[in-house]
Amino acid sequence: MEKLNIGIILGSTREGRLSPQVGEWVQRIANERGDANYQIVDIADYKLPLLGEADATAQATAWNTKLAELDGFVFIVQEYNHSISASLKNALDYAREAWNNKAAGIVSYGSVGGARAAEHLRGILGELSVADVRVHPALSLFTDFENGATFKPADLHLVNLNGMLDQVLAWSGALKTLRA
């Protein structure tokens, strides 16, 4: 059976962002499982202008092509003002069909584990016909990041991370049959 392709979406483009550290952790743990092809997809690499403010045909085409190659997603989501980043919302809006009938997990972080951002993202994903899974690693800026800058996750998060990946793979595999 062919392995599924799962994109680990870095949800911020801000200077000093922590999402690359979290994404690398997710990818390392996921790759150790050997059950899918996991790759980091950094929205910053696509240089998407605000939707509708400039001609972004080339960027949108590249973004949608990348998303179309993937069977499912893990979103690395940081909480900004009780929600997701503007850059993530913008990237979500640049695609439609490329998201449809795929599954997603969420790894969030913030002062309360990024829970409010994760809940906002769930509503958006529903509108895009993305099945978000229940298990959700929520990381604290106070206990999982040394001096608010260096990611040092507690071991207890491995249970939720692996549980989330199990669910993303199960749902991604099932939904792939709808897209066939």
C-alpha positions as CSV (number, residue, x, y, z in Angstrom):
1,M,0.0,0.0,0.0
2,E,1.3,3.4,-1.0
3,K,2.2,5.7,1.9
4,L,0.1,8.8,2.5
5,N,1.6,12.3,2.1
6,I,1.1,14.5,5.1
7,G,2.0,18.2,5.1
8,I,3.1,19.8,8.3
9,I,1.9,23.4,7.8
10,L,3.8,26.1,9.6
11,G,1.1,28.6,10.5
12,S,3.1,31.8,10.9
13,T,5.4,34.0,8.8
14,R,6.4,36.4,11.6
15,E,10.0,37.2,12.5
16,G,11.1,35.2,15.5
17,R,8.3,32.7,15.0
18,L,8.5,29.4,17.0
19,S,6.6,27.3,14.5
20,P,9.7,25.9,12.7
21,Q,10.9,24.4,16.0
22,V,7.5,22.8,16.7
23,G,7.2,21.6,13.1
24,E,10.6,20.0,13.2
25,W,9.7,18.2,16.4
26,V,6.4,16.9,14.8
27,Q,8.3,15.8,11.7
28,R,11.0,14.0,13.7
29,I,8.5,12.1,15.8
30,A,6.3,11.4,12.7
31,N,9.3,10.2,10.6
32,E,10.3,7.8,13.4
33,R,6.9,6.1,13.0
34,G,7.6,5.3,9.3
35,D,3.9,5.1,8.4
36,A,3.6,8.1,6.0
37,N,5.7,10.6,4.1
38,Y,5.8,13.7,6.3
39,Q,7.0,17.1,5.0
40,I,7.1,20.6,6.4
41,V,5.2,23.1,4.3
42,D,6.1,26.6,5.3
43,I,3.6,29.2,4.1
44,A,6.4,31.8,4.3
45,D,8.0,30.1,1.3
46,Y,5.0,31.0,-1.0
47,K,5.0,34.8,-0.4
48,L,1.2,35.0,-0.7
49,P,0.1,38.7,-0.7
50,L,-3.2,39.5,1.0
51,L,-5.9,37.8,-1.0
52,G,-7.2,40.2,-3.7
53,E,-4.6,42.9,-3.2
54,A,-2.2,42.0,-5.9
55,D,-1.9,39.6,-8.8
56,A,-0.7,36.4,-7.1
57,T,-1.3,33.9,-9.9
58,A,2.1,32.3,-9.7
59,Q,2.1,32.1,-5.9
60,A,-1.4,30.8,-5.7
61,T,-0.7,28.2,-8.4
62,A,2.4,27.0,-6.5
63,W,0.5,26.9,-3.2
64,N,-2.4,25.0,-4.7
65,T,-0.1,22.5,-6.5
66,K,1.7,21.7,-3.2
67,L,-1.6,21.2,-1.3
68,A,-3.0,19.0,-4.1
69,E,0.0,16.6,-3.6
70,L,-0.9,16.1,0.1
71,D,-3.4,13.6,1.5
72,G,-3.7,15.3,4.9
73,F,-2.2,18.0,7.2
74,V,-0.9,18.8,10.6
75,F,-1.2,22.5,11.3
76,I,1.3,24.1,13.6
77,V,-0.8,26.9,15.1
78,Q,0.2,29.7,17.4
79,E,-2.3,31.8,19.2
80,Y,-2.3,35.5,18.3
81,N,-5.0,37.6,20.0
82,H,-7.1,34.5,20.7
83,S,-7.1,33.4,17.1
84,I,-4.9,32.1,14.2
85,S,-2.3,34.3,12.4
86,A,-3.4,36.5,9.5
87,S,-0.9,34.7,7.3
88,L,-2.5,31.3,8.0
89,K,-6.0,32.6,7.4
90,N,-4.8,34.2,4.1
91,A,-3.1,30.9,3.0
92,L,-6.2,28.9,3.8
93,D,-8.3,31.4,1.7
94,Y,-5.9,31.0,-1.3
95,A,-7.1,27.4,-1.8
96,R,-10.4,25.7,-1.9
97,E,-10.6,22.4,-3.7
98,A,-7.0,21.5,-2.7
99,W,-8.2,21.3,0.9
100,N,-11.4,19.4,0.2
101,N,-12.0,15.9,1.5
102,K,-8.7,15.7,3.5
103,A,-8.0,15.3,7.2
104,A,-6.1,17.5,9.5
105,G,-4.6,17.5,13.0
106,I,-3.7,20.6,15.0
107,V,-0.6,21.2,17.2
108,S,-1.1,24.5,18.9
109,Y,0.8,26.7,21.3
110,G,0.2,29.8,23.3
111,S,-0.4,31.0,26.9
112,V,-3.3,28.6,27.2
113,G,-1.9,26.0,24.8
114,G,-3.2,27.8,21.8
115,A,-6.6,26.3,22.5
116,R,-8.6,29.3,21.2
117,A,-6.6,29.5,18.0
118,A,-7.2,25.7,17.5
119,E,-10.9,26.2,17.9
120,H,-11.0,29.1,15.4
121,L,-9.1,26.9,12.9
122,R,-11.5,24.0,13.4
123,G,-14.4,26.3,12.2
124,I,-12.5,27.4,9.1
125,L,-11.4,23.8,8.3
126,G,-15.0,22.7,8.4
127,E,-16.0,25.3,5.8
128,L,-13.1,24.0,3.6
129,S,-14.4,20.4,3.9
130,V,-11.4,19.3,5.9
131,A,-12.1,16.7,8.6
132,D,-10.2,17.8,11.7
133,V,-9.3,15.1,14.2
134,R,-10.1,15.2,17.9
135,V,-6.7,14.6,19.6
136,H,-4.8,17.8,19.9
137,P,-1.4,18.4,21.4
138,A,-1.6,21.8,23.1
139,L,1.8,23.3,24.1
140,S,2.3,26.0,26.7
141,L,4.6,29.0,26.2
142,F,5.3,28.8,29.9
143,T,6.3,25.1,30.3
144,D,7.3,23.9,26.8
145,F,9.5,26.8,25.7
146,E,12.6,27.8,27.6
147,N,12.7,31.6,28.0
148,G,9.8,31.8,25.6
149,A,12.2,31.0,22.7
150,T,13.6,27.5,22.8
151,F,11.2,24.6,22.3
152,K,11.6,21.9,24.9
153,P,8.4,19.9,25.0
154,A,7.4,17.8,27.9
155,D,7.4,14.1,27.2
156,L,3.7,13.9,28.0
157,H,2.9,15.5,24.7
158,L,4.2,12.4,22.8
159,V,1.0,10.5,23.7
160,N,-1.2,13.2,22.2
161,L,1.1,13.8,19.2
162,N,1.1,10.1,18.3
163,G,-2.7,9.8,18.9
164,M,-3.3,12.7,16.6
165,L,-1.1,11.3,13.9
166,D,-2.9,8.0,14.2
167,Q,-6.2,9.8,13.6
168,V,-4.9,11.9,10.8
169,L,-3.6,8.9,9.0
170,A,-6.9,6.9,9.5
171,W,-9.0,9.8,8.2
172,S,-6.7,10.7,5.4
173,G,-6.7,7.2,4.1
174,A,-10.5,7.0,4.3
175,L,-11.0,10.3,2.6
176,K,-8.5,9.5,-0.2
177,T,-11.1,7.0,-1.5
178,L,-13.5,9.9,-1.9
179,R,-11.0,11.9,-4.0
180,A,-10.1,8.8,-6.2
